[in-house]
Amino acid sequence: MPQFDPANFLPQLAWLAVIFAVLYFAIVRPTLPKVGRVIDEREQRVSSDLDAAEVAKTEADAIRTRYDAGMATAREAAQAEVAAARAKASQAIETRMKALAATLDARSDEAAVRIAAARSAAEAKLAATTADLTGEAVARLTGLTVSPAEIDAALASAR
């Protein structure tokens, strides 16, 4: 192989240097600033995107804080409304219970009066029936006629 012949090393190195210089000055030299600008633009774009992301994150954190505060306020307001509704319902129930208790007490008093009247009427009727039966029994057994006043007096003394 001619490339490995030591006599050809010097010309090969010269041609290598010439081709390298041509390629460097023809290709690399004009494109290197363009590549540098592209890299700089990308760095700027990435840094501006990072800054925008940081601003967006800060904004999102602020929104989240306001949201949490609003939710806490709404929750407290809802709990206050529930407590007020419970108190109002409790008060309404208590009022209705008092009205019902008053109605039941009135009905109970009326029933007690009716029972007392019925008892008095029953006792009077029983007393009249007892007097009549006693008078008839005395008349049948002894043949004597006893006046209702005497029977009432005798029954009253027996009680």
PyMOL commands that place a pseudoatom at each C-alpha (Angstrom):
pseudoatom trace, name=CA, resn=MET, resi=1, chain=A, elem=C, hetatm=0, pos=[0.000, 0.000, 0.000]
pseudoatom trace, name=CA, resn=PRO, resi=2, chain=A, elem=C, hetatm=0, pos=[1.456, 3.308, -0.989]
pseudoatom trace, name=CA, resn=GLN, resi=3, chain=A, elem=C, hetatm=0, pos=[0.053, 5.212, 2.011]
pseudoatom trace, name=CA, resn=PHE, resi=4, chain=A, elem=C, hetatm=0, pos=[2.228, 3.277, 4.364]
pseudoatom trace, name=CA, resn=ASP, resi=5, chain=A, elem=C, hetatm=0, pos=[5.389, 3.822, 2.375]
pseudoatom trace, name=CA, resn=PRO, resi=6, chain=A, elem=C, hetatm=0, pos=[7.619, 6.169, 4.488]
pseudoatom trace, name=CA, resn=ALA, resi=7, chain=A, elem=C, hetatm=0, pos=[8.792, 7.964, 1.354]
pseudoatom trace, name=CA, resn=ASN, resi=8, chain=A, elem=C, hetatm=0, pos=[5.240, 9.145, 0.698]
pseudoatom trace, name=CA, resn=PHE, resi=9, chain=A, elem=C, hetatm=0, pos=[4.618, 10.498, 4.212]
pseudoatom trace, name=CA, resn=LEU, resi=10, chain=A, elem=C, hetatm=0, pos=[5.831, 14.026, 3.584]
pseudoatom trace, name=CA, resn=PRO, resi=11, chain=A, elem=C, hetatm=0, pos=[3.805, 14.671, 0.433]
pseudoatom trace, name=CA, resn=GLN, resi=12, chain=A, elem=C, hetatm=0, pos=[0.750, 13.128, 2.092]
pseudoatom trace, name=CA, resn=LEU, resi=13, chain=A, elem=C, hetatm=0, pos=[1.165, 15.427, 5.067]
pseudoatom trace, name=CA, resn=ALA, resi=14, chain=A, elem=C, hetatm=0, pos=[1.478, 18.426, 2.763]
pseudoatom trace, name=CA, resn=TRP, resi=15, chain=A, elem=C, hetatm=0, pos=[-1.658, 17.506, 0.858]
pseudoatom trace, name=CA, resn=LEU, resi=16, chain=A, elem=C, hetatm=0, pos=[-3.423, 16.905, 4.166]
pseudoatom trace, name=CA, resn=ALA, resi=17, chain=A, elem=C, hetatm=0, pos=[-2.482, 20.401, 5.340]
pseudoatom trace, name=CA, resn=VAL, resi=18, chain=A, elem=C, hetatm=0, pos=[-3.592, 21.974, 2.038]
pseudoatom trace, name=CA, resn=ILE, resi=19, chain=A, elem=C, hetatm=0, pos=[-6.946, 20.153, 1.988]
pseudoatom trace, name=CA, resn=PHE, resi=20, chain=A, elem=C, hetatm=0, pos=[-7.488, 20.899, 5.658]
pseudoatom trace, name=CA, resn=ALA, resi=21, chain=A, elem=C, hetatm=0, pos=[-6.777, 24.607, 5.111]
pseudoatom trace, name=CA, resn=VAL, resi=22, chain=A, elem=C, hetatm=0, pos=[-9.083, 24.752, 2.067]
pseudoatom trace, name=CA, resn=LEU, resi=23, chain=A, elem=C, hetatm=0, pos=[-11.882, 22.975, 3.901]
pseudoatom trace, name=CA, resn=TYR, resi=24, chain=A, elem=C, hetatm=0, pos=[-11.351, 25.099, 7.000]
pseudoatom trace, name=CA, resn=PHE, resi=25, chain=A, elem=C, hetatm=0, pos=[-11.384, 28.420, 5.176]
pseudoatom trace, name=CA, resn=ALA, resi=26, chain=A, elem=C, hetatm=0, pos=[-14.030, 27.424, 2.611]
pseudoatom trace, name=CA, resn=ILE, resi=27, chain=A, elem=C, hetatm=0, pos=[-16.523, 25.619, 4.838]
pseudoatom trace, name=CA, resn=VAL, resi=28, chain=A, elem=C, hetatm=0, pos=[-15.868, 26.058, 8.526]
pseudoatom trace, name=CA, resn=ARG, resi=29, chain=A, elem=C, hetatm=0, pos=[-14.874, 29.721, 8.578]
pseudoatom trace, name=CA, resn=PRO, resi=30, chain=A, elem=C, hetatm=0, pos=[-18.073, 31.045, 6.854]
pseudoatom trace, name=CA, resn=THR, resi=31, chain=A, elem=C, hetatm=0, pos=[-20.443, 28.664, 8.649]
pseudoatom trace, name=CA, resn=LEU, resi=32, chain=A, elem=C, hetatm=0, pos=[-18.995, 28.985, 12.148]
pseudoatom trace, name=CA, resn=PRO, resi=33, chain=A, elem=C, hetatm=0, pos=[-20.470, 32.464, 12.818]
pseudoatom trace, name=CA, resn=LYS, resi=34, chain=A, elem=C, hetatm=0, pos=[-23.835, 31.249, 11.529]
pseudoatom trace, name=CA, resn=VAL, resi=35, chain=A, elem=C, hetatm=0, pos=[-23.698, 28.276, 13.863]
pseudoatom trace, name=CA, resn=GLY, resi=36, chain=A, elem=C, hetatm=0, pos=[-22.653, 30.603, 16.703]
pseudoatom trace, name=CA, resn=ARG, resi=37, chain=A, elem=C, hetatm=0, pos=[-25.633, 32.883, 15.977]
pseudoatom trace, name=CA, resn=VAL, resi=38, chain=A, elem=C, hetatm=0, pos=[-28.004, 29.919, 15.884]
pseudoatom trace, name=CA, resn=ILE, resi=39, chain=A, elem=C, hetatm=0, pos=[-26.627, 28.688, 19.202]
pseudoatom trace, name=CA, resn=ASP, resi=40, chain=A, elem=C, hetatm=0, pos=[-26.938, 32.196, 20.690]
pseudoatom trace, name=CA, resn=GLU, resi=41, chain=A, elem=C, hetatm=0, pos=[-30.497, 32.514, 19.386]
pseudoatom trace, name=CA, resn=ARG, resi=42, chain=A, elem=C, hetatm=0, pos=[-31.404, 29.153, 20.847]
pseudoatom trace, name=CA, resn=GLU, resi=43, chain=A, elem=C, hetatm=0, pos=[-29.839, 30.101, 24.174]
pseudoatom trace, name=CA, resn=GLN, resi=44, chain=A, elem=C, hetatm=0, pos=[-31.797, 33.351, 24.175]
pseudoatom trace, name=CA, resn=ARG, resi=45, chain=A, elem=C, hetatm=0, pos=[-35.002, 31.533, 23.226]
pseudoatom trace, name=CA, resn=VAL, resi=46, chain=A, elem=C, hetatm=0, pos=[-34.466, 28.903, 25.917]
pseudoatom trace, name=CA, resn=SER, resi=47, chain=A, elem=C, hetatm=0, pos=[-33.671, 31.533, 28.556]
pseudoatom trace, name=CA, resn=SER, resi=48, chain=A, elem=C, hetatm=0, pos=[-36.685, 33.622, 27.531]
pseudoatom trace, name=CA, resn=ASP, resi=49, chain=A, elem=C, hetatm=0, pos=[-38.852, 30.476, 27.613]
pseudoatom trace, name=CA, resn=LEU, resi=50, chain=A, elem=C, hetatm=0, pos=[-37.470, 29.666, 31.067]
pseudoatom trace, name=CA, resn=ASP, resi=51, chain=A, elem=C, hetatm=0, pos=[-38.190, 33.227, 32.211]
pseudoatom trace, name=CA, resn=ALA, resi=52, chain=A, elem=C, hetatm=0, pos=[-41.706, 32.998, 30.778]
pseudoatom trace, name=CA, resn=ALA, resi=53, chain=A, elem=C, hetatm=0, pos=[-42.181, 29.644, 32.495]
pseudoatom trace, name=CA, resn=GLU, resi=54, chain=A, elem=C, hetatm=0, pos=[-41.005, 31.124, 35.792]
pseudoatom trace, name=CA, resn=VAL, resi=55, chain=A, elem=C, hetatm=0, pos=[-43.419, 34.046, 35.399]
pseudoatom trace, name=CA, resn=ALA, resi=56, chain=A, elem=C, hetatm=0, pos=[-46.218, 31.615, 34.503]
pseudoatom trace, name=CA, resn=LYS, resi=57, chain=A, elem=C, hetatm=0, pos=[-45.360, 29.473, 37.528]
pseudoatom trace, name=CA, resn=THR, resi=58, chain=A, elem=C, hetatm=0, pos=[-45.398, 32.513, 39.801]
pseudoatom trace, name=CA, resn=GLU, resi=59, chain=A, elem=C, hetatm=0, pos=[-48.710, 33.572, 38.301]
pseudoatom trace, name=CA, resn=ALA, resi=60, chain=A, elem=C, hetatm=0, pos=[-50.113, 30.051, 38.688]
pseudoatom trace, name=CA, resn=ASP, resi=61, chain=A, elem=C, hetatm=0, pos=[-48.957, 29.985, 42.316]
pseudoatom trace, name=CA, resn=ALA, resi=62, chain=A, elem=C, hetatm=0, pos=[-50.683, 33.315, 42.936]
pseudoatom trace, name=CA, resn=ILE, resi=63, chain=A, elem=C, hetatm=0, pos=[-53.851, 32.038, 41.271]
pseudoatom trace, name=CA, resn=ARG, resi=64, chain=A, elem=C, hetatm=0, pos=[-53.678, 28.857, 43.351]
pseudoatom trace, name=CA, resn=THR, resi=65, chain=A, elem=C, hetatm=0, pos=[-53.255, 30.911, 46.532]
pseudoatom trace, name=CA, resn=ARG, resi=66, chain=A, elem=C, hetatm=0, pos=[-56.246, 33.096, 45.609]
pseudoatom trace, name=CA, resn=TYR, resi=67, chain=A, elem=C, hetatm=0, pos=[-58.242, 29.975, 44.728]
pseudoatom trace, name=CA, resn=ASP, resi=68, chain=A, elem=C, hetatm=0, pos=[-57.406, 28.321, 48.057]
pseudoatom trace, name=CA, resn=ALA, resi=69, chain=A, elem=C, hetatm=0, pos=[-58.295, 31.506, 49.939]
pseudoatom trace, name=CA, resn=GLY, resi=70, chain=A, elem=C, hetatm=0, pos=[-61.559, 31.806, 47.999]
pseudoatom trace, name=CA, resn=MET, resi=71, chain=A, elem=C, hetatm=0, pos=[-62.394, 28.161, 48.694]
pseudoatom trace, name=CA, resn=ALA, resi=72, chain=A, elem=C, hetatm=0, pos=[-61.658, 28.624, 52.393]
pseudoatom trace, name=CA, resn=THR, resi=73, chain=A, elem=C, hetatm=0, pos=[-63.857, 31.726, 52.477]
pseudoatom trace, name=CA, resn=ALA, resi=74, chain=A, elem=C, hetatm=0, pos=[-66.625, 29.932, 50.605]
pseudoatom trace, name=CA, resn=ARG, resi=75, chain=A, elem=C, hetatm=0, pos=[-66.332, 26.928, 52.910]
pseudoatom trace, name=CA, resn=GLU, resi=76, chain=A, elem=C, hetatm=0, pos=[-66.564, 29.161, 55.988]
pseudoatom trace, name=CA, resn=ALA, resi=77, chain=A, elem=C, hetatm=0, pos=[-69.541, 31.002, 54.501]
pseudoatom trace, name=CA, resn=ALA, resi=78, chain=A, elem=C, hetatm=0, pos=[-71.254, 27.708, 53.710]
pseudoatom trace, name=CA, resn=GLN, resi=79, chain=A, elem=C, hetatm=0, pos=[-70.606, 26.424, 57.217]
pseudoatom trace, name=CA, resn=ALA, resi=80, chain=A, elem=C, hetatm=0, pos=[-71.982, 29.655, 58.658]
pseudoatom trace, name=CA, resn=GLU, resi=81, chain=A, elem=C, hetatm=0, pos=[-75.096, 29.338, 56.483]
pseudoatom trace, name=CA, resn=VAL, resi=82, chain=A, elem=C, hetatm=0, pos=[-75.547, 25.722, 57.535]
pseudoatom trace, name=CA, resn=ALA, resi=83, chain=A, elem=C, hetatm=0, pos=[-75.168, 26.697, 61.197]
pseudoatom trace, name=CA, resn=ALA, resi=84, chain=A, elem=C, hetatm=0, pos=[-77.661, 29.539, 60.744]
pseudoatom trace, name=CA, resn=ALA, resi=85, chain=A, elem=C, hetatm=0, pos=[-80.085, 27.217, 58.973]
pseudoatom trace, name=CA, resn=ARG, resi=86, chain=A, elem=C, hetatm=0, pos=[-79.689, 24.639, 61.737]
pseudoatom trace, name=CA, resn=ALA, resi=87, chain=A, elem=C, hetatm=0, pos=[-80.290, 27.285, 64.394]
pseudoatom trace, name=CA, resn=LYS, resi=88, chain=A, elem=C, hetatm=0, pos=[-83.316, 28.596, 62.517]
pseudoatom trace, name=CA, resn=ALA, resi=89, chain=A, elem=C, hetatm=0, pos=[-84.675, 25.079, 62.028]
pseudoatom trace, name=CA, resn=SER, resi=90, chain=A, elem=C, hetatm=0, pos=[-84.027, 24.288, 65.689]
pseudoatom trace, name=CA, resn=GLN, resi=91, chain=A, elem=C, hetatm=0, pos=[-85.816, 27.454, 66.733]
pseudoatom trace, name=CA, resn=ALA, resi=92, chain=A, elem=C, hetatm=0, pos=[-88.724, 26.662, 64.403]
pseudoatom trace, name=CA, resn=ILE, resi=93, chain=A, elem=C, hetatm=0, pos=[-88.911, 23.127, 65.787]
pseudoatom trace, name=CA, resn=GLU, resi=94, chain=A, elem=C, hetatm=0, pos=[-88.787, 24.436, 69.339]
pseudoatom trace, name=CA, resn=THR, resi=95, chain=A, elem=C, hetatm=0, pos=[-91.567, 26.918, 68.576]
pseudoatom trace, name=CA, resn=ARG, resi=96, chain=A, elem=C, hetatm=0, pos=[-93.665, 24.203, 66.965]
pseudoatom trace, name=CA, resn=MET, resi=97, chain=A, elem=C, hetatm=0, pos=[-92.981, 21.871, 69.894]
pseudoatom trace, name=CA, resn=LYS, resi=98, chain=A, elem=C, hetatm=0, pos=[-94.088, 24.553, 72.367]
pseudoatom trace, name=CA, resn=ALA, resi=99, chain=A, elem=C, hetatm=0, pos=[-97.226, 25.206, 70.332]
pseudoatom trace, name=CA, resn=LEU, resi=100, chain=A, elem=C, hetatm=0, pos=[-97.902, 21.466, 70.139]
pseudoatom trace, name=CA, resn=ALA, resi=101, chain=A, elem=C, hetatm=0, pos=[-97.267, 21.085, 73.881]
pseudoatom trace, name=CA, resn=ALA, resi=102, chain=A, elem=C, hetatm=0, pos=[-99.666, 23.964, 74.577]
pseudoatom trace, name=CA, resn=THR, resi=103, chain=A, elem=C, hetatm=0, pos=[-102.266, 22.387, 72.296]
pseudoatom trace, name=CA, resn=LEU, resi=104, chain=A, elem=C, hetatm=0, pos=[-101.799, 18.997, 73.951]
pseudoatom trace, name=CA, resn=ASP, resi=105, chain=A, elem=C, hetatm=0, pos=[-101.984, 20.564, 77.418]
pseudoatom trace, name=CA, resn=ALA, resi=106, chain=A, elem=C, hetatm=0, pos=[-105.206, 22.331, 76.438]
pseudoatom trace, name=CA, resn=ARG, resi=107, chain=A, elem=C, hetatm=0, pos=[-106.637, 19.109, 75.061]
pseudoatom trace, name=CA, resn=SER, resi=108, chain=A, elem=C, hetatm=0, pos=[-105.516, 17.262, 78.196]
pseudoatom trace, name=CA, resn=ASP, resi=109, chain=A, elem=C, hetatm=0, pos=[-107.201, 19.877, 80.397]
pseudoatom trace, name=CA, resn=GLU, resi=110, chain=A, elem=C, hetatm=0, pos=[-110.369, 19.646, 78.291]
pseudoatom trace, name=CA, resn=ALA, resi=111, chain=A, elem=C, hetatm=0, pos=[-110.269, 15.854, 78.548]
pseudoatom trace, name=CA, resn=ALA, resi=112, chain=A, elem=C, hetatm=0, pos=[-109.763, 16.073, 82.318]
pseudoatom trace, name=CA, resn=VAL, resi=113, chain=A, elem=C, hetatm=0, pos=[-112.759, 18.422, 82.580]
pseudoatom trace, name=CA, resn=ARG, resi=114, chain=A, elem=C, hetatm=0, pos=[-114.857, 16.077, 80.416]
pseudoatom trace, name=CA, resn=ILE, resi=115, chain=A, elem=C, hetatm=0, pos=[-113.728, 13.077, 82.469]
pseudoatom trace, name=CA, resn=ALA, resi=116, chain=A, elem=C, hetatm=0, pos=[-114.526, 14.884, 85.716]
pseudoatom trace, name=CA, resn=ALA, resi=117, chain=A, elem=C, hetatm=0, pos=[-117.945, 15.866, 84.338]
pseudoatom trace, name=CA, resn=ALA, resi=118, chain=A, elem=C, hetatm=0, pos=[-118.559, 12.305, 83.152]
pseudoatom trace, name=CA, resn=ARG, resi=119, chain=A, elem=C, hetatm=0, pos=[-117.432, 10.965, 86.517]
pseudoatom trace, name=CA, resn=SER, resi=120, chain=A, elem=C, hetatm=0, pos=[-119.697, 13.356, 88.394]
pseudoatom trace, name=CA, resn=ALA, resi=121, chain=A, elem=C, hetatm=0, pos=[-122.594, 12.455, 86.098]
pseudoatom trace, name=CA, resn=ALA, resi=122, chain=A, elem=C, hetatm=0, pos=[-121.843, 8.744, 86.542]
pseudoatom trace, name=CA, resn=GLU, resi=123, chain=A, elem=C, hetatm=0, pos=[-121.608, 9.135, 90.323]
pseudoatom trace, name=CA, resn=ALA, resi=124, chain=A, elem=C, hetatm=0, pos=[-124.870, 11.052, 90.403]
pseudoatom trace, name=CA, resn=LYS, resi=125, chain=A, elem=C, hetatm=0, pos=[-126.546, 8.485, 88.197]
pseudoatom trace, name=CA, resn=LEU, resi=126, chain=A, elem=C, hetatm=0, pos=[-125.044, 5.688, 90.322]
pseudoatom trace, name=CA, resn=ALA, resi=127, chain=A, elem=C, hetatm=0, pos=[-126.229, 7.388, 93.489]
pseudoatom trace, name=CA, resn=ALA, resi=128, chain=A, elem=C, hetatm=0, pos=[-129.732, 7.798, 92.032]
pseudoatom trace, name=CA, resn=THR, resi=129, chain=A, elem=C, hetatm=0, pos=[-129.781, 4.208, 90.831]
pseudoatom trace, name=CA, resn=THR, resi=130, chain=A, elem=C, hetatm=0, pos=[-128.450, 2.992, 94.196]
pseudoatom trace, name=CA, resn=ALA, resi=131, chain=A, elem=C, hetatm=0, pos=[-131.105, 4.996, 96.039]
pseudoatom trace, name=CA, resn=ASP, resi=132, chain=A, elem=C, hetatm=0, pos=[-133.857, 3.628, 93.815]
pseudoatom trace, name=CA, resn=LEU, resi=133, chain=A, elem=C, hetatm=0, pos=[-132.618, 0.047, 94.122]
pseudoatom trace, name=CA, resn=THR, resi=134, chain=A, elem=C, hetatm=0, pos=[-132.155, 0.409, 97.875]
pseudoatom trace, name=CA, resn=GLY, resi=135, chain=A, elem=C, hetatm=0, pos=[-135.691, 1.768, 98.227]
pseudoatom trace, name=CA, resn=GLU, resi=136, chain=A, elem=C, hetatm=0, pos=[-137.108, -1.107, 96.204]
pseudoatom trace, name=CA, resn=ALA, resi=137, chain=A, elem=C, hetatm=0, pos=[-135.047, -3.675, 98.138]
pseudoatom trace, name=CA, resn=VAL, resi=138, chain=A, elem=C, hetatm=0, pos=[-136.169, -2.287, 101.498]
pseudoatom trace, name=CA, resn=ALA, resi=139, chain=A, elem=C, hetatm=0, pos=[-139.771, -2.231, 100.290]
pseudoatom trace, name=CA, resn=ARG, resi=140, chain=A, elem=C, hetatm=0, pos=[-139.613, -5.802, 99.058]
pseudoatom trace, name=CA, resn=LEU, resi=141, chain=A, elem=C, hetatm=0, pos=[-137.785, -7.182, 102.044]
pseudoatom trace, name=CA, resn=THR, resi=142, chain=A, elem=C, hetatm=0, pos=[-139.511, -5.327, 104.872]
pseudoatom trace, name=CA, resn=GLY, resi=143, chain=A, elem=C, hetatm=0, pos=[-142.612, -3.995, 103.211]
pseudoatom trace, name=CA, resn=LEU, resi=144, chain=A, elem=C, hetatm=0, pos=[-141.799, -0.486, 104.483]
pseudoatom trace, name=CA, resn=THR, resi=145, chain=A, elem=C, hetatm=0, pos=[-141.682, 2.519, 102.255]
pseudoatom trace, name=CA, resn=VAL, resi=146, chain=A, elem=C, hetatm=0, pos=[-138.578, 4.653, 102.822]
pseudoatom trace, name=CA, resn=SER, resi=147, chain=A, elem=C, hetatm=0, pos=[-138.350, 8.178, 101.454]
pseudoatom trace, name=CA, resn=PRO, resi=148, chain=A, elem=C, hetatm=0, pos=[-135.500, 9.013, 99.055]
pseudoatom trace, name=CA, resn=ALA, resi=149, chain=A, elem=C, hetatm=0, pos=[-134.131, 11.606, 101.516]
pseudoatom trace, name=CA, resn=GLU, resi=150, chain=A, elem=C, hetatm=0, pos=[-133.781, 8.983, 104.245]
pseudoatom trace, name=CA, resn=ILE, resi=151, chain=A, elem=C, hetatm=0, pos=[-132.070, 6.603, 101.816]
pseudoatom trace, name=CA, resn=ASP, resi=152, chain=A, elem=C, hetatm=0, pos=[-129.645, 9.361, 100.733]
pseudoatom trace, name=CA, resn=ALA, resi=153, chain=A, elem=C, hetatm=0, pos=[-128.860, 10.162, 104.374]
pseudoatom trace, name=CA, resn=ALA, resi=154, chain=A, elem=C, hetatm=0, pos=[-128.252, 6.489, 105.201]
pseudoatom trace, name=CA, resn=LEU, resi=155, chain=A, elem=C, hetatm=0, pos=[-126.021, 6.015, 102.170]
pseudoatom trace, name=CA, resn=ALA, resi=156, chain=A, elem=C, hetatm=0, pos=[-124.093, 9.199, 102.943]
pseudoatom trace, name=CA, resn=SER, resi=157, chain=A, elem=C, hetatm=0, pos=[-123.415, 8.041, 106.494]
pseudoatom trace, name=CA, resn=ALA, resi=158, chain=A, elem=C, hetatm=0, pos=[-122.233, 4.652, 105.211]
pseudoatom trace, name=CA, resn=ARG, resi=159, chain=A, elem=C, hetatm=0, pos=[-119.599, 6.151, 102.983]
for i in range(1, 159): cmd.bond("trace and resi %d" % i, "trace and resi %d" % (i + 1))
show_as sticks, trace
zoom trace
